[in-house]
Amino acid sequence: MKRRQFLSSTAMLMGSTAVFSFLPGVSLAQETPVSGGTLIWGHSETVQNLDMHQTGTASTNRVLQNVHNSIVTVDANLSVIPMLAESFEESADGLTYTFKLRPGVKFHDGKTMTSADVKYSFERCKDPATGAVNFEVFNNVAAIETPDDLTVIVKMSGVNAPFLSRLAENGAGVIMPEGSGDKQGTTPIGAGPFKFVSYEAGHQVELARFDDYWDGPAYLEKVIAREITEPTVRLTGLRTGELHMINDIPADRMDEIKADTKFQTVTWFPLNWDFVNLNHDFEPFKDPKVRMAMDLIIDKEMLLQGALWGQGRTTASPSYPTSASYNSALANRPQDIEKAVALLAEAGYGPGQLKVVFKATTNYPYHIEAAQIMVEWFKAAGVDMTIEQLTWADWLSQVWVNKDFQISMMNFFTLWEPDFLYYSLWHSTGAFNYRHISDPVIDDLVTKARVTVDPAARADIYKQVQQRVFDETHDIILWFRNGSIAAQTTVNGLDTIVHPNGSNLNFHKVWLKA
């Protein structure tokens, strides 16, 4: 492949949840908002299963964030605060949680929310038959009591220290109308600021303002999320005025768009983290020497510059960079082809004897570019690597669901909560453990963290998990990627759109100039 001129990264780690930059003239809610209008959003990814309990993709969550609300949420500092609950209380022994619900909350079907809906939502997520991604959040839930319409009491069989913070993500904490489960996959019904109208697979999702929203109606009449995964096409739509806004500005056009006064830009760090996945069920990758060799083959900084044009920062830890659990002592292994060749030889793989297929999805074009760069490094180490490009649906089917792959690459969003991150991804039974990783040390650590109430002690346990993942090269952590939005100057309220988790987009306070 032809090498592009690498750009230097400007991302800096600051002492806040995320670093935001607004250029030029982004509306900071100083004008008086007006109601009306349809915002056309060029969404960089495709939506999958619309059932909020079942979906495991950030692309879907980013849309459904506007349809559903959770019982609790987080503030800018990622502290848990009430949402559909008016207040909550945890008992001193950590075994009882009491939620007082907001009165008068309406669902999109006109029903008023009661404690029965909360009980139904929690039990549906817990039920294995549902196929919920976050089912294990409720593993320790022994009983859910509803003494009146506005009170929910959750009784635990054992301490689950991250329980409240896990509920702060819509996947586990979303409240649905009682009995609506069979409709959620095709017609999601929630209590959020926008109600679902329609979904054309691979094309667009249409949402309409919900006038009875408990926190006041949105300004926009409609939001249409057009699914445009090709960066150049997305940018062209913005330039021609077909789109009001896009997320994921093409990395190689970032400086150009920031300098263009016809547009507003919002950038933040981080949006997500990326890693190379090794299938531990593939015979060569059962050997930690081979896995470490794969790590040593990759020059992470050069890959960042080549695939992302420097729009991010390398990291050896997937923890949210301002989290107390972030293990700052870890550093990416530098590229060392000679050592990689020696490790492969020790494992019985001489030059040309190891052949791997890298499955990458076109849903993330920079994953294809990263794989193309890596091919040359693998060749230098005597590894024959071929690339198989998959659509997002095919990647999810083959890699995520069927675990039919040898080596791949993926990014994860919104996993700011360490239990969600480490249990889901690295526990042997974790919902996101599609790499066949089974490490008793990690299983013990993440299980111990769940019953460790002291925050500092829990953070230390998660640092040990990160060290173990690194030492065993269970995965190859690459970088944090910057987030970005570009919009027409008629779009206002962009300072309110990015959720504190850095991934979800909330259109509740966004509005269009007349």
C-alpha positions as CSV (number, residue, x, y, z in Angstrom):
1,M,0.0,0.0,0.0
2,K,1.0,3.6,-0.5
3,R,2.2,5.3,2.7
4,R,0.4,8.5,3.5
5,Q,2.1,11.4,5.2
6,F,1.6,10.9,8.9
7,L,0.1,13.7,11.0
8,S,1.1,14.3,14.5
9,S,-1.5,13.7,17.3
10,T,-2.8,16.7,19.3
11,A,-4.8,14.7,21.8
12,M,-3.8,15.3,25.3
13,L,-4.9,13.6,28.5
14,M,-6.5,16.1,30.8
15,G,-7.9,15.9,34.3
16,S,-11.6,15.6,33.4
17,T,-13.9,13.0,32.0
18,A,-13.3,14.0,28.4
19,V,-11.5,16.8,26.7
20,F,-13.9,18.8,24.5
21,S,-13.1,21.3,21.8
22,F,-15.7,23.4,20.1
23,L,-14.7,25.1,16.8
24,P,-15.6,27.6,15.4
25,G,-18.6,29.3,16.9
26,V,-20.4,26.3,18.3
27,S,-23.6,27.4,20.0
28,L,-23.1,27.1,23.7
29,A,-26.9,27.5,24.4
30,Q,-26.6,31.3,24.6
31,E,-29.4,31.9,22.2
32,T,-33.1,31.3,22.9
33,P,-33.9,27.8,21.5
34,V,-36.8,27.4,19.1
35,S,-38.9,24.3,18.5
36,G,-39.4,22.6,15.2
37,G,-37.6,21.1,12.2
38,T,-36.1,17.8,11.3
39,L,-32.4,17.2,11.9
40,I,-30.7,14.9,9.4
41,W,-27.8,13.1,11.0
42,G,-25.1,11.3,9.0
43,H,-24.5,8.3,11.3
44,S,-21.2,6.6,10.7
45,E,-22.4,3.2,11.7
46,T,-25.3,0.8,11.1
47,V,-28.0,0.0,13.6
48,Q,-28.7,-3.7,14.5
49,N,-31.1,-5.2,16.9
50,L,-33.4,-2.5,18.2
51,D,-34.1,-4.4,21.5
52,M,-32.2,-2.4,24.1
53,H,-31.7,-5.4,26.3
54,Q,-30.4,-7.6,23.5
55,T,-28.2,-5.2,21.5
56,G,-24.5,-5.2,22.1
57,T,-23.5,-2.5,19.6
58,A,-22.7,1.1,20.4
59,S,-24.0,2.1,17.0
60,T,-27.5,1.0,18.1
61,N,-27.2,2.4,21.6
62,R,-26.3,5.8,20.1
63,V,-29.7,6.0,18.5
64,L,-31.8,4.2,21.2
65,Q,-30.3,6.6,23.9
66,N,-32.9,9.0,22.7
67,V,-35.8,6.5,22.9
68,H,-35.1,5.0,26.3
69,N,-34.2,6.3,29.7
70,S,-32.6,4.4,32.6
71,I,-33.6,4.3,36.2
72,V,-30.4,6.1,37.0
73,T,-27.7,7.8,34.9
74,V,-24.4,9.6,35.4
75,D,-23.3,13.2,35.6
76,A,-20.3,14.8,33.9
77,N,-18.0,13.3,36.5
78,L,-19.5,9.8,35.9
79,S,-21.1,9.8,39.3
80,V,-24.5,8.0,39.5
81,I,-27.5,10.3,39.8
82,P,-31.3,9.8,39.6
83,M,-33.1,9.6,36.2
84,L,-36.4,7.8,36.1
85,A,-35.9,7.3,39.8
86,E,-36.4,10.5,41.7
87,S,-34.1,9.2,44.4
88,F,-32.3,6.0,45.4
89,E,-30.8,4.6,48.6
90,E,-28.4,1.7,49.2
91,S,-28.4,-0.1,52.6
92,A,-25.3,-0.1,54.7
93,D,-24.7,-3.8,54.1
94,G,-25.0,-3.3,50.3
95,L,-27.9,-5.9,50.1
96,T,-30.9,-3.6,49.6
97,Y,-31.5,-0.9,47.0
98,T,-34.6,1.3,47.3
99,F,-35.7,3.4,44.4
100,K,-38.4,6.2,44.6
101,L,-39.8,6.7,41.1
102,R,-40.7,10.0,39.5
103,P,-44.5,10.4,39.4
104,G,-46.2,11.0,36.1
105,V,-43.5,9.6,33.8
106,K,-45.1,8.6,30.5
107,F,-44.1,5.9,28.0
108,H,-44.5,6.4,24.3
109,D,-47.5,4.1,24.3
110,G,-49.3,6.5,26.7
111,K,-48.9,4.3,29.8
112,T,-47.8,5.9,33.0
113,M,-44.7,4.3,34.5
114,T,-45.1,2.4,37.8
115,S,-42.9,0.1,39.9
116,A,-44.4,-2.8,38.0
117,D,-42.6,-1.6,34.8
118,V,-39.3,-1.5,36.7
119,K,-39.8,-4.9,38.1
120,Y,-40.7,-6.2,34.6
121,S,-37.7,-4.6,33.0
122,F,-35.2,-5.9,35.5
123,E,-36.6,-9.4,35.5
124,R,-36.7,-9.4,31.7
125,C,-33.0,-8.4,31.5
126,K,-32.1,-11.1,34.1
127,D,-34.1,-13.9,32.3
128,P,-31.7,-16.0,30.2
129,A,-34.5,-16.5,27.7
130,T,-34.3,-12.8,26.8
131,G,-30.7,-13.0,25.6
132,A,-29.8,-9.8,27.3
133,V,-26.2,-8.6,27.0
134,N,-26.2,-7.3,30.6
135,F,-28.0,-10.3,32.2
136,E,-25.2,-10.8,34.7
137,V,-25.9,-7.4,36.3
138,F,-28.8,-9.1,38.1
139,N,-27.1,-12.3,39.1
140,N,-27.2,-11.4,42.8
141,V,-30.8,-10.1,42.7
142,A,-32.8,-12.3,45.0
143,A,-36.1,-10.4,44.9
144,I,-37.7,-7.3,43.5
145,E,-40.5,-5.9,45.7
146,T,-43.0,-3.2,44.7
147,P,-44.8,-2.1,47.9
148,D,-46.5,0.8,46.0
149,D,-46.6,2.2,42.5
150,L,-43.6,4.5,43.0
151,T,-41.4,2.3,45.2
152,V,-39.0,-0.5,44.0
153,I,-37.0,-2.5,46.5
154,V,-34.2,-4.7,45.1
155,K,-33.0,-7.4,47.6
156,M,-29.6,-8.9,46.9
157,S,-28.4,-12.4,47.8
158,G,-24.8,-11.0,48.0
159,V,-23.0,-7.7,47.6
160,N,-22.6,-6.4,44.0
161,A,-20.6,-3.2,44.5
162,P,-21.0,-1.9,40.9
163,F,-24.8,-2.6,40.8
164,L,-25.9,1.1,40.7
165,S,-23.3,2.1,38.1
166,R,-24.2,-0.8,35.9
167,L,-27.8,0.4,36.0
168,A,-26.6,3.8,34.8
169,E,-26.1,2.4,31.3
170,N,-29.3,2.0,29.3
171,G,-28.6,-1.6,28.5
172,A,-29.2,-2.8,32.0
173,G,-31.1,0.1,33.6
174,V,-33.5,0.9,30.8
175,I,-37.2,0.9,31.9
176,M,-39.7,-0.5,29.4
177,P,-43.5,-0.8,29.7
178,E,-44.6,-4.0,31.3
179,G,-45.3,-6.7,28.7
180,S,-43.6,-4.8,25.8
181,G,-40.7,-7.2,25.4
182,D,-42.0,-8.9,22.2
183,K,-42.3,-5.5,20.5
184,Q,-38.9,-4.0,21.5
185,G,-36.9,-5.6,18.7
186,T,-39.0,-4.1,15.9
187,T,-40.8,-1.1,17.6
188,P,-38.9,0.0,20.7
189,I,-41.0,1.7,23.3
190,G,-39.4,3.8,26.0
191,A,-39.7,6.9,28.1
192,G,-37.1,9.0,26.4
193,P,-37.4,12.4,24.6
194,F,-38.0,10.8,21.2
195,K,-40.3,8.0,20.1
196,F,-39.4,5.5,17.5
197,V,-41.1,5.9,14.1
198,S,-39.4,3.6,11.6
199,Y,-36.3,1.8,10.6
200,E,-35.1,1.0,7.1
201,A,-32.4,-1.6,7.5
202,G,-29.1,-0.3,6.3
203,H,-30.5,3.1,5.4
204,Q,-32.0,5.1,8.3
205,V,-33.9,5.4,11.6
206,E,-36.6,8.0,12.1
207,L,-37.4,9.4,15.5
208,A,-40.1,11.9,16.5
209,R,-40.4,14.3,19.4
210,F,-42.3,12.9,22.4
211,D,-44.3,15.8,23.7
212,D,-45.1,14.1,27.1
213,Y,-41.4,13.6,28.0
214,W,-41.0,13.9,31.8
215,D,-38.0,16.3,31.5
216,G,-39.8,18.6,29.0
217,P,-40.2,18.0,25.2
218,A,-37.3,18.2,22.8
219,Y,-36.9,21.2,20.5
220,L,-36.5,19.1,17.3
221,E,-39.7,17.7,15.7
222,K,-37.8,14.8,14.2
223,V,-34.3,13.2,14.0
224,I,-33.4,11.1,11.0
225,A,-30.3,9.0,11.4
226,R,-28.9,8.2,7.9
227,E,-26.5,5.3,8.0
228,I,-23.5,6.3,6.0
229,T,-20.4,4.3,6.9
230,E,-18.2,5.6,4.0
231,P,-16.4,8.7,5.4
232,T,-16.1,10.6,2.1
233,V,-19.8,10.1,1.3
234,R,-20.7,11.3,4.8
235,L,-18.6,14.4,4.4
236,T,-20.0,15.1,0.9
237,G,-23.5,15.0,2.3
238,L,-22.6,17.6,4.9
239,R,-21.0,19.8,2.2
240,T,-24.0,19.7,-0.1
241,G,-26.4,20.4,2.8
242,E,-28.1,17.1,2.6
243,L,-27.0,16.4,6.1
244,H,-27.2,18.8,9.1
245,M,-24.5,17.0,11.0
246,I,-22.2,14.0,10.9
247,N,-20.2,12.1,13.5
248,D,-16.8,10.8,12.9
249,I,-15.2,13.4,10.6
250,P,-12.8,11.7,8.2
251,A,-9.5,11.7,10.0
252,D,-7.6,12.9,7.0
253,R,-9.9,15.9,6.5
254,M,-10.1,16.9,10.2
255,D,-7.9,20.0,9.9
256,E,-9.6,21.1,6.8
257,I,-13.1,20.9,8.3
258,K,-12.0,22.6,11.5
259,A,-10.7,25.6,9.5
260,D,-13.9,25.9,7.4
261,T,-16.2,28.6,8.8
262,K,-19.2,27.1,7.0
263,F,-19.2,24.3,9.7
264,Q,-19.1,23.8,13.4
265,T,-16.9,21.1,14.9
266,V,-17.0,19.3,18.2
267,T,-14.1,17.1,19.1
268,W,-13.4,15.2,22.3
269,F,-11.1,12.6,23.8
270,P,-11.7,9.7,24.0
271,L,-14.5,8.3,21.9
272,N,-13.5,4.7,22.2
273,W,-10.6,2.3,22.5
274,D,-9.4,-0.2,19.8
275,F,-7.7,-3.5,20.1
276,V,-6.5,-6.5,18.1
277,N,-8.4,-9.7,18.9
278,L,-6.7,-13.1,19.0
279,N,-9.1,-16.1,19.0
280,H,-7.8,-18.3,21.8
281,D,-9.5,-21.3,20.3
282,F,-7.2,-21.1,17.2
283,E,-4.4,-23.5,18.0
284,P,-1.4,-21.1,17.5
285,F,-3.0,-18.5,19.8
286,K,-3.4,-21.0,22.6
287,D,0.4,-20.4,23.1
288,P,1.2,-17.2,24.9
289,K,4.5,-17.0,23.1
290,V,2.6,-16.7,19.8
291,R,0.3,-14.1,21.2
292,M,3.2,-12.0,22.5
293,A,4.9,-12.3,19.1
294,M,1.7,-10.8,17.5
295,D,2.0,-7.9,19.9
296,L,5.7,-7.3,19.1
297,I,5.0,-7.3,15.4
298,I,2.9,-4.1,15.7
299,D,4.2,-0.6,15.9
300,K,1.3,1.0,17.7
301,E,2.3,4.6,17.3
302,M,2.9,4.3,13.5
303,L,-0.4,2.4,13.2
304,L,-2.1,5.3,15.0
305,Q,-0.6,7.8,12.6
306,G,-1.2,5.7,9.5
307,A,-4.8,4.5,10.2
308,L,-6.1,7.4,12.3
309,W,-4.0,10.2,11.1
310,G,-3.0,10.8,14.7
311,Q,-6.5,11.4,15.9
312,G,-6.0,9.6,19.3
313,R,-3.4,8.4,21.7
314,T,-1.8,5.0,22.2
315,T,-2.6,3.1,25.4
316,A,-1.9,-0.3,26.9
317,S,-5.0,-0.1,29.2
318,P,-8.6,-0.1,28.0
319,S,-9.8,1.6,31.2
320,Y,-11.4,5.1,30.8
321,P,-8.3,7.3,31.0
322,T,-9.5,9.4,33.9
323,S,-10.9,6.4,35.9
324,A,-9.3,5.5,39.2
325,S,-8.9,2.0,37.8
326,Y,-6.7,3.1,34.9
327,N,-3.4,1.4,35.1
328,S,-1.0,4.1,34.1
329,A,2.0,1.9,34.8
330,L,1.4,-0.1,31.7
331,A,3.0,0.9,28.4
332,N,2.7,-0.6,24.9
333,R,5.4,-3.0,23.9
334,P,7.6,-1.4,21.3
335,Q,7.8,-3.1,17.9
336,D,10.5,-5.8,17.9
337,I,10.3,-8.0,14.8
338,E,13.5,-9.9,15.7
339,K,12.1,-10.9,19.1
340,A,8.8,-11.8,17.5
341,V,10.5,-14.2,15.1
342,A,12.4,-15.8,18.0
343,L,9.2,-16.3,20.0
344,L,7.5,-17.9,17.0
345,A,10.4,-20.2,16.4
346,E,10.3,-21.3,20.1
347,A,6.6,-22.1,19.6
348,G,7.4,-24.2,16.5
349,Y,6.6,-21.7,13.7
350,G,9.4,-20.9,11.4
351,P,9.3,-18.4,8.6
352,G,6.2,-18.9,6.4
353,Q,4.8,-21.7,8.6
354,L,2.1,-19.5,10.4
355,K,-0.7,-18.4,8.2
356,V,-3.5,-16.2,9.7
357,V,-6.7,-14.6,8.3
358,F,-7.5,-11.1,9.6
359,K,-11.2,-10.4,9.5
360,A,-11.9,-6.7,9.5
361,T,-15.2,-4.9,9.1
362,T,-15.8,-2.1,6.5
363,N,-18.1,-0.5,9.1
364,Y,-14.8,0.9,10.5
365,P,-12.8,1.9,7.4
366,Y,-9.8,2.7,9.5
367,H,-9.7,-1.0,10.7
368,I,-9.3,-2.0,7.0
369,E,-6.4,0.5,6.7
370,A,-4.8,-0.7,9.9
371,A,-5.0,-4.3,8.7
372,Q,-3.4,-3.3,5.4
373,I,-0.5,-1.6,7.3
374,M,0.0,-4.6,9.5
375,V,0.2,-7.0,6.6
376,E,3.7,-5.7,5.8
377,W,4.9,-6.1,9.4
378,F,3.6,-9.6,9.7
379,K,5.3,-10.5,6.4
380,A,8.6,-9.1,7.8
381,A,8.1,-11.5,10.8
382,G,7.6,-14.5,8.5
383,V,3.8,-14.6,9.1
384,D,1.5,-14.9,6.1
385,M,-1.5,-12.8,6.9
386,T,-4.5,-12.3,4.5
387,I,-7.3,-9.8,5.0
388,E,-11.0,-10.7,4.7
389,Q,-13.2,-7.6,4.6
390,L,-16.7,-8.1,6.1
391,T,-19.8,-6.0,6.3
392,W,-20.8,-5.0,9.8
393,A,-23.6,-7.6,9.8
394,D,-21.3,-10.3,8.6
395,W,-18.6,-9.4,11.2
396,L,-21.1,-9.5,14.0
397,S,-22.4,-12.9,12.8
398,Q,-19.0,-14.5,12.1
399,V,-16.8,-12.9,14.8
400,W,-19.1,-11.8,17.6
401,V,-21.7,-14.5,17.5
402,N,-20.1,-17.6,16.0
403,K,-16.5,-16.8,17.1
404,D,-15.4,-17.9,13.7
405,F,-12.2,-16.0,13.2
406,Q,-8.4,-16.2,13.8
407,I,-7.5,-12.6,14.2
408,S,-9.6,-9.5,14.1
409,M,-9.9,-5.9,15.3
410,M,-12.6,-4.1,17.2
411,N,-13.4,-0.9,19.2
412,F,-15.5,-0.5,22.3
413,F,-17.4,2.5,23.4
414,T,-19.0,3.6,26.7
415,L,-17.4,1.0,28.9
416,W,-16.4,3.6,31.5
417,E,-17.7,1.4,34.3
418,P,-14.9,-1.1,35.1
419,D,-17.1,-4.0,36.0
420,F,-18.9,-3.7,32.7
421,L,-15.6,-3.5,30.9
422,Y,-13.6,-6.2,32.6
423,Y,-16.3,-8.7,33.5
424,S,-18.0,-8.5,30.1
425,L,-14.9,-8.7,28.0
426,W,-12.5,-10.9,29.9
427,H,-14.4,-13.1,32.3
428,S,-14.7,-16.6,30.8
429,T,-18.6,-16.3,30.8
430,G,-18.6,-12.5,29.9
431,A,-21.2,-11.4,27.3
432,F,-18.5,-9.7,25.2
433,N,-15.9,-12.5,25.5
434,Y,-16.0,-13.6,21.8
435,R,-12.2,-14.5,21.9
436,H,-12.7,-17.7,23.9
437,I,-10.5,-16.3,26.7
438,S,-10.6,-18.4,29.8
439,D,-8.2,-17.3,32.6
440,P,-9.0,-18.4,36.2
441,V,-6.9,-15.6,37.5
442,I,-9.0,-12.9,35.8
443,D,-12.2,-14.8,36.7
444,D,-11.3,-14.7,40.3
445,L,-10.2,-11.0,40.2
446,V,-13.3,-9.6,38.5
447,T,-15.5,-11.7,40.8
448,K,-13.7,-10.4,43.9
449,A,-14.1,-6.8,42.6
450,R,-17.9,-7.2,42.7
451,V,-17.9,-7.8,46.4
452,T,-15.2,-5.2,47.2
453,V,-17.1,-2.1,48.5
454,D,-14.0,0.1,49.0
455,P,-13.6,2.1,45.7
456,A,-9.8,2.3,46.1
457,A,-9.5,-1.5,46.7
458,R,-11.7,-2.2,43.7
459,A,-9.7,0.1,41.5
460,D,-6.5,-1.8,42.5
461,I,-8.1,-5.1,41.6
462,Y,-9.0,-3.8,38.1
463,K,-5.4,-2.6,37.7
464,Q,-4.3,-6.2,38.4
465,V,-6.7,-7.4,35.7
466,Q,-5.2,-5.0,33.2
467,Q,-1.7,-6.3,34.2
468,R,-2.8,-9.9,33.6
469,V,-4.4,-9.1,30.2
470,F,-1.1,-7.4,29.2
471,D,1.2,-10.1,30.6
472,E,-0.7,-12.9,29.0
473,T,-1.3,-10.9,25.8
474,H,-4.9,-12.0,25.8
475,D,-5.6,-9.1,23.5
476,I,-3.5,-6.3,22.0
477,I,-4.7,-2.9,23.2
478,L,-3.8,-0.2,20.7
479,W,-5.2,3.3,21.4
480,F,-7.9,5.7,22.4
481,R,-9.6,7.3,19.5
482,N,-10.9,10.9,19.4
483,G,-14.6,11.6,18.9
484,S,-15.8,14.3,16.4
485,I,-18.9,15.9,15.1
486,A,-19.2,18.4,12.2
487,A,-22.4,20.4,11.7
488,Q,-24.0,23.2,9.7
489,T,-24.1,26.5,11.5
490,T,-27.9,26.2,11.8
491,V,-27.5,23.5,14.4
492,N,-27.5,24.7,18.0
493,G,-27.0,23.0,21.4
494,L,-24.1,20.9,20.2
495,D,-22.5,21.4,23.6
496,T,-25.2,19.2,25.1
497,I,-25.2,16.4,22.6
498,V,-22.3,14.1,23.8
499,H,-23.1,11.8,26.7
500,P,-20.6,11.8,29.6
501,N,-19.6,8.3,28.5
502,G,-18.1,9.8,25.3
503,S,-20.1,7.7,22.9
504,N,-23.9,8.2,23.1
505,L,-25.5,11.2,21.5
506,N,-28.5,12.9,23.1
507,F,-30.6,15.2,20.9
508,H,-33.0,16.4,23.7
509,K,-31.5,20.0,23.8
510,V,-30.4,20.3,20.2
511,W,-32.3,22.7,18.0
512,L,-32.3,24.2,14.5
513,K,-32.4,27.9,13.7
514,A,-35.5,28.9,11.8
